[in-house]
Amino acid sequence: MIKSELIQLIADKNPHLYQRDVENIVNAIFDEITDALAGGDRVELRGFGAFSVKNRQPRVGRNPKTGARVDVEEKWVPFFKTGKELRERLND
């Protein structure tokens, strides 16, 4: 599912809301999650999962085409851990 499909699904289930309002709500939620992660915080959605950021240390990589050595810089990457309810629902 892509973001536009999510917006459409929520708008269809809530006919009393305008689609543009649903789009603003979804964008606001995603923006808050993104801002929290950018600030180094953890975002937990009970029953769904938790978003956090993890540090990847610098390392030496290889160019697969040429085999040349490539220095890969340190970086922060998003990480998602599923919640118990989501895992149970997927495995039933």
C-alpha positions, 0 to 999 in steps of 0.5 A, a space after each residue: 500500500 502506498 500513501 495515496 492508497 492509505 489516504 483513499 482508504 481512510 477517506 472512504 471509511 470516514 465519509 464525513 471527512 474531506 479527502 484533503 483533510 485526511 491527506 493533511 492528517 496522514 501527512 502530519 502523522 508522518 511528519 511527526 514520526 520523521 521529526 522525532 526520528 531525526 531528533 534521535 527519539 523512538 516512536 512506538 505505536 502500540 500493537 503495531 511496532 516501534 521506529 528507532 534509529 541505529 548507528 552504522 559504524 564506518 567500514 571498508 566496502 568493495 565496489 562489486 563491479 571493479 573490486 576497488 576499495 570504498 570507504 563507507 562513512 558512518 551513518 544513522 539508519 531507520 529501524 522498525 521492530 514489529 509489535 506483538 499484536 502485529 506479529 501474532 496477526 501475521 502468523 495466525 
